[in-house]
Amino acid sequence: MFARRLRVEVEVEGQRRPCPLEWLDSFCMRRFTGEAAFDDTLPRAEGLLEAGFGVDTQRLSREMSDWLSKKKGQGKRVEIRITESDSQKASR
């Protein structure tokens, strides 16, 4: 089910870093009961999310950016960048 490993980075005011695990947990738990499209997501570590093939990473990135901007951005826009992890690319 969680066949993809995704690297999730957060960018605020030009500063990019791995997305905190707490943020990933908060978003995914919120979505667990409210949005079936993201039920196939599992936070694994800071900056690392596992997901099923049915998860649209562009939509996930947009939704996470919007939600985290409201909840964690302290008045600033939070941008989320999602890419496949390097280890997954190498195994294909």
N, CA and C atoms as a LAMMPS dump frame, in Angstrom:
ITEM: TIMESTEP
0
ITEM: NUMBER OF ATOMS
276
ITEM: BOX BOUNDS ff ff ff
-5.0000000000000000e+02 5.0000000000000000e+02
-5.0000000000000000e+02 5.0000000000000000e+02
-5.0000000000000000e+02 5.0000000000000000e+02
ITEM: ATOMS id mol type element x y z
1 1 1 N 0.821 -1.196 0
2 1 2 C 0 0 0
3 1 3 C 0.866 1.262 0
4 2 1 N 1.896 1.329 0.841
5 2 2 C 2.746 2.519 0.905
6 2 3 C 4.011 2.249 0.097
7 3 1 N 3.858 2.186 -1.211
8 3 2 C 4.929 1.769 -2.097
9 3 3 C 5.887 2.888 -2.475
10 4 1 N 5.525 4.138 -2.181
11 4 2 C 6.375 5.265 -2.576
12 4 3 C 6.937 5.959 -1.349
13 5 1 N 8.198 6.314 -1.417
14 5 2 C 8.823 7.125 -0.373
15 5 3 C 9 8.53 -0.93
16 6 1 N 8.417 9.468 -0.232
17 6 2 C 8.445 10.852 -0.691
18 6 3 C 9.221 11.72 0.281
19 7 1 N 10.071 12.551 -0.275
20 7 2 C 10.791 13.53 0.541
21 7 3 C 9.943 14.798 0.55
22 8 1 N 9.683 15.298 1.76
23 8 2 C 8.832 16.47 1.921
24 8 3 C 9.669 17.578 2.558
25 9 1 N 9.809 18.671 1.819
26 9 2 C 10.56 19.816 2.324
27 9 3 C 9.621 20.997 2.502
28 10 1 N 9.889 21.782 3.518
29 10 2 C 9.102 22.971 3.8
30 10 3 C 9.985 24.187 3.507
31 11 1 N 9.386 25.197 2.873
32 11 2 C 10.112 26.422 2.572
33 11 3 C 9.303 27.612 3.077
34 12 1 N 9.942 28.404 3.936
35 12 2 C 9.333 29.616 4.468
36 12 3 C 10.343 30.739 4.289
37 13 1 N 9.932 31.789 3.595
38 13 2 C 10.793 32.95 3.323
39 13 3 C 12.158 32.548 2.766
40 14 1 N 12.141 31.625 1.792
41 14 2 C 13.368 31.222 1.121
42 14 3 C 14.224 30.212 1.872
43 15 1 N 13.848 29.86 3.075
44 15 2 C 14.589 28.874 3.873
45 15 3 C 13.94 27.504 3.685
46 16 1 N 14.691 26.543 3.166
47 16 2 C 14.168 25.207 2.916
48 16 3 C 14.8 24.22 3.895
49 17 1 N 13.942 23.304 4.418
50 17 2 C 14.404 22.27 5.344
51 17 3 C 13.43 21.105 5.296
52 18 1 N 13.818 19.942 5.832
53 18 2 C 12.865 18.831 5.879
54 18 3 C 11.642 19.221 6.706
55 19 1 N 10.501 18.763 6.28
56 19 2 C 9.26 19.059 7.004
57 19 3 C 9.301 18.331 8.346
58 20 1 N 9.033 19.04 9.44
59 20 2 C 9.036 18.381 10.758
60 20 3 C 8.02 17.236 10.811
61 21 1 N 8.398 16.164 11.48
62 21 2 C 7.509 15.015 11.618
63 21 3 C 6.19 15.422 12.271
64 22 1 N 6.241 16.305 13.237
65 22 2 C 5.026 16.778 13.91
66 22 3 C 4.047 17.393 12.902
67 23 1 N 4.558 18.157 11.951
68 23 2 C 3.709 18.785 10.937
69 23 3 C 3.091 17.727 10.023
70 24 1 N 3.921 16.758 9.612
71 24 2 C 3.414 15.679 8.763
72 24 3 C 2.326 14.898 9.498
73 25 1 N 2.586 14.572 10.764
74 25 2 C 1.594 13.854 11.569
75 25 3 C 0.299 14.644 11.676
76 26 1 N 0.398 15.925 11.964
77 26 2 C -0.797 16.762 12.117
78 26 3 C -1.616 16.79 10.838
79 27 1 N -0.954 16.987 9.725
80 27 2 C -1.67 17.051 8.448
81 27 3 C -2.305 15.708 8.11
82 28 1 N -1.53 14.639 8.224
83 28 2 C -2.044 13.325 7.833
84 28 3 C -3.166 12.856 8.757
85 29 1 N -3.093 13.135 10.031
86 29 2 C -4.172 12.75 10.942
87 29 3 C -5.424 13.561 10.645
88 30 1 N -5.276 14.824 10.326
89 30 2 C -6.416 15.661 9.963
90 30 3 C -7.083 15.087 8.722
91 31 1 N -6.285 14.684 7.776
92 31 2 C -6.794 14.181 6.51
93 31 3 C -7.343 12.765 6.636
94 32 1 N -6.908 12.041 7.641
95 32 2 C -7.289 10.643 7.769
96 32 3 C -8.803 10.472 7.758
97 33 1 N -9.517 11.352 8.432
98 33 2 C -10.967 11.217 8.503
99 33 3 C -11.697 12.134 7.525
100 34 1 N -10.984 13.078 6.895
101 34 2 C -11.681 14.059 6.081
102 34 3 C -11.448 13.996 4.581
103 35 1 N -10.449 13.307 4.13
104 35 2 C -10.12 13.331 2.702
105 35 3 C -9.584 11.964 2.274
106 36 1 N -10.415 11.193 1.626
107 36 2 C -10.044 9.832 1.245
108 36 3 C -8.813 9.783 0.335
109 37 1 N -8.593 10.813 -0.458
110 37 2 C -7.456 10.822 -1.387
111 37 3 C -6.117 10.728 -0.667
112 38 1 N -6.071 11.154 0.602
113 38 2 C -4.803 11.141 1.331
114 38 3 C -4.751 10.086 2.428
115 39 1 N -5.708 9.161 2.428
116 39 2 C -5.681 8.085 3.421
117 39 3 C -4.447 7.206 3.247
118 40 1 N -3.919 7.132 2.037
119 40 2 C -2.75 6.296 1.762
120 40 3 C -1.451 7.045 1.995
121 41 1 N -1.374 7.792 3.094
122 41 2 C -0.134 8.477 3.462
123 41 3 C 0.25 8.074 4.87
124 42 1 N 1.559 7.954 5.088
125 42 2 C 2.063 7.553 6.39
126 42 3 C 3.363 8.303 6.675
127 43 1 N 3.355 9.227 7.642
128 43 2 C 4.594 9.907 8.025
129 43 3 C 5.556 8.897 8.644
130 44 1 N 6.824 8.92 8.2
131 44 2 C 7.807 7.96 8.712
132 44 3 C 8.911 8.616 9.53
133 45 1 N 9.284 9.825 9.157
134 45 2 C 10.372 10.529 9.838
135 45 3 C 10.329 11.976 9.375
136 46 1 N 11.163 12.795 9.97
137 46 2 C 11.245 14.184 9.533
138 46 3 C 11.561 14.213 8.045
139 47 1 N 10.687 14.87 7.282
140 47 2 C 10.898 15.006 5.842
141 47 3 C 10.609 13.766 5.026
142 48 1 N 10.039 12.726 5.622
143 48 2 C 9.793 11.479 4.888
144 48 3 C 8.357 11.013 5.084
145 49 1 N 7.701 10.792 3.953
146 49 2 C 6.318 10.351 3.94
147 49 3 C 6.23 9.165 2.998
148 50 1 N 5.544 8.119 3.406
149 50 2 C 5.274 7.013 2.505
150 50 3 C 3.855 7.169 1.999
151 51 1 N 3.632 6.781 0.742
152 51 2 C 2.312 6.967 0.137
153 51 3 C 2.042 5.88 -0.885
154 52 1 N 0.77 5.664 -1.131
155 52 2 C 0.355 4.745 -2.181
156 52 3 C 0.441 5.42 -3.539
157 53 1 N 0.351 4.623 -4.597
158 53 2 C 0.454 5.167 -5.954
159 53 3 C -0.727 6.054 -6.335
160 54 1 N -1.842 5.937 -5.629
161 54 2 C -3.013 6.754 -5.927
162 54 3 C -2.938 8.175 -5.401
163 55 1 N -1.916 8.495 -4.629
164 55 2 C -1.784 9.84 -4.06
165 55 3 C -1.162 10.768 -5.1
166 56 1 N -1.872 11.834 -5.427
167 56 2 C -1.402 12.857 -6.366
168 56 3 C -0.482 13.807 -5.6
169 57 1 N 0.813 13.746 -5.884
170 57 2 C 1.774 14.539 -5.105
171 57 3 C 1.622 16.041 -5.327
172 58 1 N 1.191 16.452 -6.507
173 58 2 C 0.973 17.889 -6.734
174 58 3 C -0.184 18.394 -5.885
175 59 1 N -1.255 17.645 -5.861
176 59 2 C -2.393 18.038 -5.033
177 59 3 C -2.028 17.985 -3.55
178 60 1 N -1.314 16.937 -3.149
179 60 2 C -0.875 16.813 -1.762
180 60 3 C -0.023 18.011 -1.356
181 61 1 N 0.884 18.407 -2.223
182 61 2 C 1.743 19.562 -1.96
183 61 3 C 0.923 20.84 -1.78
184 62 1 N -0.034 21.067 -2.669
185 62 2 C -0.91 22.256 -2.573
186 62 3 C -1.711 22.266 -1.28
187 63 1 N -2.334 21.13 -0.98
188 63 2 C -3.166 21.027 0.217
189 63 3 C -2.342 21.213 1.487
190 64 1 N -1.158 20.584 1.512
191 64 2 C -0.29 20.735 2.684
192 64 3 C 0.174 22.177 2.833
193 65 1 N 0.543 22.814 1.725
194 65 2 C 0.986 24.211 1.766
195 65 3 C -0.098 25.114 2.332
196 66 1 N -1.324 24.946 1.842
197 66 2 C -2.435 25.774 2.32
198 66 3 C -2.704 25.548 3.799
199 67 1 N -2.788 24.296 4.192
200 67 2 C -3.118 23.976 5.582
201 67 3 C -2.014 24.408 6.547
202 68 1 N -0.765 24.119 6.174
203 68 2 C 0.351 24.475 7.057
204 68 3 C 0.561 25.985 7.126
205 69 1 N 0.251 26.699 6.053
206 69 2 C 0.338 28.164 6.099
207 69 3 C -0.601 28.717 7.164
208 70 1 N -1.791 28.149 7.233
209 70 2 C -2.779 28.598 8.222
210 70 3 C -2.413 28.184 9.639
211 71 1 N -1.918 26.958 9.787
212 71 2 C -1.699 26.398 11.124
213 71 3 C -0.31 26.645 11.696
214 72 1 N 0.703 26.695 10.862
215 72 2 C 2.086 26.752 11.344
216 72 3 C 2.886 27.931 10.8
217 73 1 N 2.324 28.668 9.846
218 73 2 C 3.09 29.695 9.147
219 73 3 C 3.288 31.003 9.883
220 74 1 N 2.588 31.214 10.977
221 74 2 C 2.71 32.453 11.751
222 74 3 C 2.616 33.683 10.847
223 75 1 N 1.613 33.662 9.966
224 75 2 C 1.383 34.783 9.058
225 75 3 C 2.19 34.746 7.776
226 76 1 N 3.028 33.741 7.611
227 76 2 C 3.864 33.614 6.413
228 76 3 C 3.398 32.416 5.595
229 77 1 N 3.626 32.48 4.299
230 77 2 C 3.282 31.388 3.395
231 77 3 C 4.28 30.247 3.579
232 78 1 N 3.759 29.045 3.755
233 78 2 C 4.568 27.828 3.853
234 78 3 C 4.417 27.075 2.535
235 79 1 N 5.511 26.868 1.842
236 79 2 C 5.487 26.098 0.594
237 79 3 C 6.035 24.703 0.871
238 80 1 N 5.381 23.726 0.307
239 80 2 C 5.811 22.338 0.457
240 80 3 C 6.322 21.84 -0.888
241 81 1 N 7.477 21.205 -0.861
242 81 2 C 8.063 20.579 -2.054
243 81 3 C 8.111 19.081 -1.796
244 82 1 N 7.52 18.312 -2.695
245 82 2 C 7.496 16.858 -2.548
246 82 3 C 8.194 16.236 -3.748
247 83 1 N 9.171 15.389 -3.46
248 83 2 C 9.894 14.666 -4.504
249 83 3 C 10.036 13.209 -4.073
250 84 1 N 10.24 12.336 -5.044
251 84 2 C 10.511 10.939 -4.7
252 84 3 C 11.884 10.873 -4.058
253 85 1 N 12.022 10.006 -3.063
254 85 2 C 13.316 9.879 -2.396
255 85 3 C 14.33 9.28 -3.37
256 86 1 N 15.594 9.601 -3.193
257 86 2 C 16.657 9.11 -4.074
258 86 3 C 16.745 7.593 -4.065
259 87 1 N 16.527 6.968 -2.897
260 87 2 C 16.623 5.508 -2.819
261 87 3 C 15.545 4.839 -3.662
262 88 1 N 14.384 5.453 -3.772
263 88 2 C 13.318 4.888 -4.584
264 88 3 C 13.649 5.02 -6.066
265 89 1 N 14.217 6.148 -6.462
266 89 2 C 14.583 6.341 -7.87
267 89 3 C 15.607 5.3 -8.296
268 90 1 N 16.552 5.007 -7.417
269 90 2 C 17.62 4.068 -7.738
270 90 3 C 17.083 2.641 -7.9
271 91 1 N 15.992 2.32 -7.207
272 91 2 C 15.472 0.957 -7.256
273 91 3 C 14.583 0.691 -8.464
274 92 1 N 14.288 1.684 -9.242
275 92 2 C 13.414 1.487 -10.41
276 92 3 C 14.177 1.042 -11.613
